Amino acid sequence: MGKKQQSPIDLVTLDWHQDLVYPEDCQKEELKALNIENTFETSFYAWARLSTLNDDHIVAAMYKNIIGNVYVICKQDMDRRGYDENIIDMSGNIHFIKKFTTTYEAYDYLMNTKIDKVFLDIDLDFFTIENLSTNCIQKTTFVKEAEIKQIIDSQSQFMWWILQRIKGFTIAFEPEFTGGYAKSMRLFSIIEKTLFTGSVFRNTTTWRHLKN
């Protein structure tokens, strides 16, 4: 018997923007032909063919059945009539996107699901109050450090739920929407110190909650 195909892992993402642009028909054909077993081909395609705005990568991955369902916690103004969405991938599987405005709202929903594996993505502009996305302002304002720590603390209900199921973790620095690289790195430093025992590039570093 052949090896049983595992279901794709769901994605939970914190972002200012939704980043849910659908691939166009021509891109769907390219995605069908893309060999994701070839890491060079996949990385080159992501660099050369996906949007430089990084707003179509999630749905493209869903269309390719690389990820399962998606749970978006975002601040971007959303039309409530189109709050949740369904995506049909290249093999005819149905994926759904569910959107939330806070981690509390997301936790209330996720805790009642049977999800046992997730990827976590954090875009650092999630921790801004206003940025270039807001009425073309020139000054970026930020969530207070104490509030950032409260959101991502491993003992918070939302993060504890995530950390019991996490299979992968990505961070997008988003310097354009965080006021530049220096301010982006300040936000990253807060996350690093809150979630990890040291620098993420050190071999001795581990998740802080594993030491508790």
C-alpha positions in Angstrom: 0.0 0.0 0.0 1.2 3.5 -0.7 2.0 6.0 2.1 -1.1 7.7 3.3 -1.1 11.4 2.4 -1.3 13.6 5.5 -3.6 16.6 5.6 -1.9 20.0 5.1 -1.1 22.0 8.2 -3.3 25.0 9.0 -1.9 28.5 9.2 -2.5 31.1 11.9 -1.3 34.6 11.0 -1.1 37.9 12.8 -0.8 40.8 10.3 -2.0 44.3 9.7 -3.0 43.3 6.2 -5.1 40.3 5.1 -2.6 39.3 2.4 -5.3 37.2 0.7 -5.0 38.1 -3.0 -6.1 35.2 -5.3 -3.8 33.9 -8.0 -4.9 34.7 -11.5 -5.7 32.0 -14.0 -2.3 32.1 -15.6 -0.7 31.8 -12.2 -2.9 28.8 -11.3 -1.5 27.0 -14.3 2.1 27.8 -13.2 1.3 26.6 -9.6 -0.1 23.3 -11.0 3.2 22.7 -12.8 5.4 23.8 -9.9 7.4 20.9 -8.4 7.5 21.7 -4.7 9.9 18.8 -4.1 12.5 20.9 -5.9 13.5 23.5 -3.3 15.4 25.7 -5.8 12.5 25.7 -8.2 10.0 26.6 -5.4 12.2 29.4 -3.9 12.9 30.8 -7.4 9.2 30.8 -8.2 8.3 32.5 -5.0 10.9 35.2 -5.7 10.3 35.7 -9.4 6.5 35.1 -9.8 4.7 35.8 -6.6 3.8 39.4 -5.9 6.6 41.7 -4.5 3.9 42.9 -2.1 3.8 39.4 -0.6 0.0 39.6 -0.6 -0.7 36.5 -2.8 1.6 33.9 -1.1 -1.0 32.5 1.3 -3.8 31.8 -1.2 -1.2 30.5 -3.7 0.0 28.0 -1.0 -3.6 27.0 -0.3 -4.2 26.5 -4.0 -1.2 24.2 -4.2 -2.5 22.4 -1.0 0.7 23.2 0.8 -1.3 24.6 3.7 -4.8 23.8 4.9 -7.2 26.3 6.4 -6.1 29.8 7.3 -7.0 31.8 10.4 -6.1 35.5 10.0 -5.9 38.0 12.9 -5.6 41.4 11.2 -6.3 45.1 11.6 -7.1 45.9 8.0 -10.6 47.2 7.5 -12.7 44.3 6.3 -16.1 44.1 4.6 -18.0 42.0 7.1 -20.2 40.7 4.3 -17.1 38.8 3.0 -15.6 38.1 6.4 -15.0 34.4 5.8 -14.0 32.7 2.5 -13.7 29.3 0.9 -10.9 28.4 -1.5 -11.0 25.4 -3.9 -7.5 24.2 -4.6 -6.0 22.6 -7.7 -7.2 19.2 -6.7 -10.7 20.2 -5.8 -10.2 20.3 -2.0 -12.0 23.0 -0.1 -10.1 25.2 2.2 -11.6 28.0 4.3 -10.3 31.3 5.6 -11.6 32.7 8.8 -10.8 36.3 9.9 -10.6 37.8 13.4 -9.8 41.3 14.7 -8.1 40.1 18.0 -6.3 37.1 19.4 -9.0 36.8 22.0 -11.6 36.4 19.3 -9.4 33.9 17.5 -8.8 31.9 20.6 -12.5 31.7 21.4 -13.0 30.0 18.0 -9.9 27.9 17.8 -10.3 26.3 21.3 -13.5 24.6 20.1 -11.8 23.1 17.0 -10.0 19.7 16.6 -6.9 21.3 15.0 -3.8 19.6 16.2 -1.1 21.1 14.1 -0.5 24.8 13.0 2.0 27.0 11.4 2.3 30.5 13.0 3.2 33.6 11.1 3.7 37.0 12.6 4.0 40.1 10.5 5.5 42.8 12.7 3.2 45.5 11.4 0.5 43.8 13.4 2.0 45.7 16.4 1.5 49.1 14.9 -1.5 51.3 15.5 -1.1 53.5 12.4 1.3 53.0 9.5 1.5 53.8 5.8 -1.6 51.6 5.3 -3.6 54.2 7.3 -4.6 57.3 5.3 -1.1 57.6 3.9 0.3 58.9 7.2 4.0 59.7 7.5 4.4 58.7 11.2 4.1 55.2 12.4 2.6 54.6 15.9 3.0 51.4 17.9 1.3 49.2 20.3 2.8 49.5 23.8 5.5 47.0 24.6 3.6 45.7 27.6 0.6 44.9 25.3 2.8 43.2 22.7 4.2 41.0 25.4 0.7 40.2 26.7 -0.4 39.1 23.2 2.5 36.8 22.6 3.3 35.6 26.1 3.4 31.8 26.1 1.1 31.8 29.1 -1.7 33.7 27.3 -4.5 31.5 26.2 -4.0 32.2 22.5 -0.3 31.6 22.5 -0.5 28.6 24.8 -3.0 27.0 22.4 -0.6 27.8 19.5 2.5 26.4 21.2 0.9 23.1 21.9 0.4 22.6 18.2 3.1 24.6 16.5 5.0 22.9 13.6 6.6 26.0 12.0 7.1 29.7 12.8 7.8 32.6 10.4 8.2 36.3 11.1 7.9 39.0 8.4 9.8 42.2 9.4 7.7 44.5 7.2 10.0 47.6 7.5 7.9 49.6 5.1 5.0 49.5 7.5 6.9 49.6 10.8 8.8 52.8 10.2 12.0 51.3 8.9 14.4 48.4 9.8 15.5 49.8 13.1 12.0 50.0 14.5 11.2 46.6 12.9 14.1 45.1 14.7 13.0 46.7 18.0 9.6 44.9 17.6 11.5 41.6 16.7 13.6 42.0 19.9 10.5 42.2 22.0 9.2 39.0 20.5 12.5 37.2 20.7 12.9 38.1 24.4 9.3 37.1 25.2 9.2 33.8 23.4 12.8 32.5 23.5 15.6 32.0 26.0 18.2 33.8 23.9 19.0 34.8 20.3 17.2 32.6 17.8 20.5 32.0 16.0 22.2 30.4 19.0 22.2 26.6 19.3 21.5 26.8 23.1 18.3 28.9 22.5 15.0 27.3 23.0 11.3 28.3 23.5 11.0 30.0 26.9 7.8 28.0 27.8 9.8 24.8 27.6 12.0 26.0 30.4 9.0 26.8 32.7 
